[in-house]
Amino acid sequence: MRFTGHHGVLDVTISNPRIVITSANAAKLYVTSGGAQVPFATLNLGAGARTTNNGAVTYTAVPASLTSAGLNQVFAGYSTSLNPVTFTIGAAASAPAGASGTVASAASDEDSVELPASPPATDGIEAEAESLAAFSTGGAGTFSASGFEANEEGIKVVVYSTPVLLDTVTADADGVATWTGAVPATLADGEHTLTFQGSVDRGLVFTLERGATSLAVGPCLVEGATLSWGFKESFRVYIEGIAKGGWDLTDVEYQYPDYVWTSGTGAIDPDAATGLVTLGGKLAFHGHDGALDTKLNNARIELAGERGYIVFDITGTTQEGDDVDLADVRFAEFSLEGAEISDGVLTLDALPATLTDAGAAAFGTYPAGEELDPVSAVIPVAADCGAPVEAEPIVEAAPIEEAPEESDAGGAPVWPWIAGGVLLALLLGIGIGVLATRGRKPAAAEVAAE
């Protein structure tokens, strides 16, 4: 809930209310405010009505009193009285065994982040020559492979040397899997292997030689780029509440409701809408008494034509407790349609973002395609970057006219005049040389000769 007023003087947001019962007659109401859990109010359970219905316990009209933390951290010192609280604990079902139960679903085994350390196959993937040539220079290509089960789902597209999950695809009714895409801008030039991994494995060895067309290098150098992204609001609320956790930041700031990275550097090609901007930093989520400990390291913004990505190196453990250690994960994707440089700045303004297949496999909490918080970024470049260079005007040499041997009137031949001009030029050259010699100190060899 967000309360605003007084022309912006009042602006208070609270979320994720949580009640902790401390005794038979007392409880505390916590809320999230400013990125932290705050003990907002004390509840007098003894003064409220308590009823039980088929296993669920309801407290009605429980008096609530504002705590000092609620007064100072939420209301900035402005005191107020609170309305009574009514809440229900439990439901018409048996409680989970033990001290805890399932509170959120995690990724299934099909979304396992484990990838073979080396390519499981090096042949079987086919591509047109033109498509392979584009792919080998950093552009997009289309590839296909047969032998999969009819309509098989979850076929992983992985590129090696170090395994990077690019996508997952579904085979058609004939068992043919097709994928169109480009390698990440973070992938170094050299020999690599593209693989399809499913009920069977297929591969293709290729050499990446971007050269001047590199996605990671463009004509426009970038300095001072910023990224503002809240990750996923419901996850922030969940991690601070049910998961009893939070986040730790390194070279990243939390400015509600966004995490903010600054001082990004890199290079982009505005004409091709490609490039790579590195922002660094670390965003570490933790919860469930240490079971969830996922770190999103070294943030990058990758521009890849029509699509853009937020890229991370992901380490730690997922919510399910699975170990993860993956580099160059295209985690979130967004459309670059309409994005253009204006006044020396490429601005991405609250672009809708979704979780990629690779991000879902690495993070382990949400399925691919899950809606994430919108992406905003400011990427400054030189104001004239990408403008065509005006060619220097070409000055054509004047044609050399050949002198006629004789005048049209049959007079004296012209060659004596030409000979005289040559003689005059020689005499002038000798004279200039003498003057130049008089103006300098004679060399030692010249003195000896005299």
N, C-alpha and C positions, 0 to 999 in steps of 0.2 A: 504494500500500500504506500502511496506517495501523497503527502500533504503539501500543498503550496499555497502561498498567499502573501499579502503585504508587498505586492509588486516584486516578488522574488526574495524578500527577506526571509520568509518562511519557506523552507524546502527540506522536508524530512521524509526519508524512505525507510520503511521497515519491511522485513520479509521473514519467511520461514519461522513462524512462531513454534516454540517447543516448550512443553511443560515437564518439569522434573519434580516428582513428588519426593519430598524430603522427610516427611513423617505422616502419621495418620491424619493430621489436621493442618498440614502446611505443604506448600509447593512454591516453586518459582517459575515464572513465565519468562523465557528467553526469546529475544528477537535478533535478527541479523541487521546491523546498521553500520555503514561505513566499512563493510568487508569483515566485520568481526561479530561474534556472538556476544550479546550484552544481556546480563540479568536485569530485565526491564521492570518486573513487578513481582511482589510477593503476594501469594494467594492464601486466604484464610479458609481452608477446606471445611473446618468445623462450623463455620457460619453459613455454609451453603447447603443445599439439599442434595442428598446422594441416593440414587436409585440404581437397581440392577435389573437388566432385562435380557434374558437368554445369554448370559455370559458377558454382556457389555455393561460397563459401569459409567453412569452419567452424573456429573456434578453440575448443579444448576445454581445460577446467581451467586457465584462465589465472590466475595469482596476482594478487590485488587488494590494494592498500594504501590505507588511509584517508588522505585529504589533510587539511591543516589546516583548509581550508574545510568539508570534510565533518564534521570533528570539532567545530568551533565553531558553524557555521550550522545543521547538521542535528541533531547529537547533543548540542548545548549543552555541549560540553567533556567529555563522558563517552566515553573512548576504548574501542575494541573492535577485535577482529580480524575480517576479512571472509572469507567463503568464496570459493573460486575462481569464475571467471565463464566460462560457455560461451555463445557467440553465433555467429550465421551472418550473413554479408553476401552480398547478391545472391540470385538465384534462377535456376532453370533457364530462362533467357531472355536475349536479347541486351540489353546495356545501352543506355540512351537516347543519342541522338546529342548531342554538345556537352557542356557542363558541367552541365546540369540536365535533369530530366525532369518529367513530370506527377506530382504527388503527391496531388492532390485535385481532384475535379471542381468546376467553378463553374457558375453559372447559364447556361442556354441563351439563345439570342437571343430566344426567345419571352418570356423574363422581363426583357427590356430595360427599363431605368429611364427611358428617354426618353419624355416625354409632350409632346404639342403645347402650345405656350405659350398658345394661346387655344382656346376650345371649337370642335371641328371640326363641330359641329352644334348647333342650338338647338331642333329639333322632332323628333317621332317617338317620344318616350317618353310613355307614358300612365299615369295613376293615377286611382283613385277620388277624389272630392272630399274625403271624410273622411280618406283616407290622405295626400293632399297637404297638408291643413290641419294634420295632426299633424306631418308632416315639416317644414313651414314654421315651426313653433314649437319645433323641437328634438327632437321625438319620432321614432319609427320610422314609416316608410312603405313601401309595396310598389309597385314600378314595373315596367313591362314594355315591350318594344319588339320589333317583328317585322322580317323582312327579312334575318336572319342565315342562315348555312348550317345545314343540319340537323345537330344535335348539335355545333355549333361550340364549341370550348373556348377558354378564355383571353380572354374578352371583358372588357375593363377597364371598371370603374365609376369614373369620375373626376369630381370636382366642381371647378368654377372659381368665383372669378376666378384666383388662383394655383392651378395644378393640384395636386390632392391625390388620390392613388390610394386609393380606399376598399375595393375588393374586385375579384375576378375571378369571372365566372359562366360557365355553360355553357348554350347554347341547347337547346331541346327538339327533337324530331323535326320540328316544323313551322317551326323557325328562330326561335322566340320566346324571348327572353332575359328573365328575371325576377330582380329583386333586391329584398331587404327589408333595410332598415337605416336608420341615422340619420347625420346629418352630425356631424363631430367637434365636441366642445365648444370647440375652439380656433378654429372658423370664426366670423368676425365677422358680426354682423347686416348685412343689406343684400341686394342682388340678386346671385344666383349662377346657375350653369348646371350641371345634372346631365347627364352624358353616359355613353353606352355606346359603347365603341370596339372594333371588331373588323373583320370583312370589310366591314361598313358602319358608319357612325356615326349615332347617334341622340342627341337632346338634349331638355332641358326647362328653361326659364327659370323660376326661382322666387324669391320674396323671403323671406329668413329674418328673422323678427321674433319673437324669443323672449320679450322683455319679462320679466315676472315668472316665466315658466316656463323661463328660461334654464338649460341644462345646466351652463353655466360659473358660474352664480351660484345659490346655495341659501341657505336660512335659517340654515345652520350654518357659521359661519366656522371655518377650520382654521388652526392654527399649530403648528409643531414636529413635522410629520409626518416619518416616516422610511420609506425603501424599502431592503430588503435583497434582492439578486438577483444570482445568479452568472453570468447570461447563459446560458452553456452550458459545462458542465465540459469536455467533449471538445474544444471549440474553444479553451478556455484552454490545455489541454495541447498541442494542435496548434500554436497560435500561438507558444508558447515553444519548441517542439521542431522539427518539420519546417520550419516557416516561418521559424525563426531570428529571431523577433520578440518582441513583448511588448505592453504597453499603457502609456499615459500617462493620468494622472488629474488633473482640475481640479475642485476642490470635491466630490470623491468619494473615499472611502477603500476600500482593499481589506482586508477582514477575512475571511480564508479561511473558507469558500469563496465569499464573497459580496462584491460591490461594494455599498457602503452610501452612500446619499444621506440627508442630514438637513436639518432646518429648512425643510421644505415648508410652503407656505401656499396657501390657496384657500378654497373653499366647497363644501359638498355638501348635497343634499336626501336625508335618510335614508329618508323615506317612498317616494320614487320611485327610490332607489338611483342617483342621478345626481350629477354634479359634476365638478370639476377641481381637482387639487392639483399645484402647480408646485414642483419640487425643484431644477431648474437643473443645473449642472455639465456636465462633458464626460468621456466615456469614448472614448479614441482607440486603436484597434488598428493595429499596424503589423507588417509582415513581408515575406518574399520580397524582401529588399533594396530595400524601398520600393515594390514593386508593389502591395502591399496597404497602404492608408492610409485607413481608414474611421473617421470620427468620429461618435459618437452624442452629440448636443448637447441641452441643455435638457430633461432628463427630466421627464415629467409622468405622473401617474396619472389616467386618465379613467374615471369610472364612468358606464355607459350602460345602466342597467336590469339585465338579466340578465347582461350581459357587462362585463368591465373590460379596460382596455388600458394598456400602457406606451407612451407616445408620445415620439418623438424628432424633432429636426431632424437629418437625416443628410447629411453632406458628405464629400468626399474621393474616393478611388478604391476600387473593389471589388477582390476577389482576382483577377478577370479583367483588371483594369486599366481598367475603364470608369469614367468620371467620374460622380459622383452629387451632386446638390444638391437635396434634397427637404425640404420643411417639413411639420410636423404628421403624421408617419408613425405610424399605429397599428401599432407594431412587434410587440408580443407581446399575446396575448389570453388571458383566463382567466375562469372562471365565477365569478359572484358569488352563486351559490345558497347560501343559509344565512348569508350575511354580514349582521351586524346590529350596531348600536351597543350596547355594554354598559359601564356606568359611565363614560360620556363618551368612549369610544374605539371606533372602528371598526377591528377587527383582521383582517388578511388573513394567515392562517397557512399558509405553504407550499402555496399554491394551484398546481396543475399549470398550466403555460403552454405555448402553442404559437406558432410563427411565423405571422404573418398573410401574406396574399397581398402586401399592400403592403410588409411587412417583407422578404419574400423577394426582391421586385423591387429594393428599395433596397440590401440587404446583399449579395446576389449569391453566397452560398456554399451555402445550404440551400434546399430547396423549401418551399413553403407547407405548414403542418401539421407541420413538424419540431418534435419535442419540445425545449423549452428548460428551463432550470432553474426550479424552483418560485419563485413570487413571495410575499414576505412584506412586509407593511407595517403600520405603526401610525399611524392617522390620528385624532388627538385633537380632540374638539369639546366644546362646553359640555355639562355633564352633563344639563341640562334641555332641550337643543336638540331641537326636533321635538315636544316635549310639547304637547298642546292647551292653549290658554289658557282658563281658567275664566271664564265670562261673569259680569259683575256682576249681582247679583239686581235685578230690576226692581221698584221700589216703586210700586204703583198709587196714584194720588191718591184721597183720600176723596171720595165724591160730595157735591155741594153740595145741601143740602136747602133747598127754597123755604119761606119762612115763610108760614103760613096768614094770610089776611086777617082772619079773625075766629076767636075761640075757639069750640070745640064747644058751650060752654055759653051762647053768645049774649051774652057779656059785652062789655066795652069792646074796641074795635078795637086791633090790635097795632101799627099804623103809628106812633102817637105814641112808642112805646118805640123803634122803629127810628130815628125822627127825632132822638130824644134821644141815641141812641148816636152818630149821625153828628156831632151838635153837640159832644158830649164829645170825640170824636176830633179835631175841628178845634181846639178849645180846647187840648187837650194838645199838638197840633202847634205851635201858636203859642207856648205856654210853653217847649217844648224849643228852638224857634228863638231865643227871647229869651235863654235861658241860654247857648246856643252862641255868640251874638253877644257876650255880655258876656265870654266867655272868650278872645276873640281880639283882636288889634290892628285897629282900623278901617282899611279901605283908604283910599287917597288920595281916591278919588271920593266916598266916604261922608263924609269930613271936609269936603270942599268943599261938599257938599250941606247939611251942618249949618250 
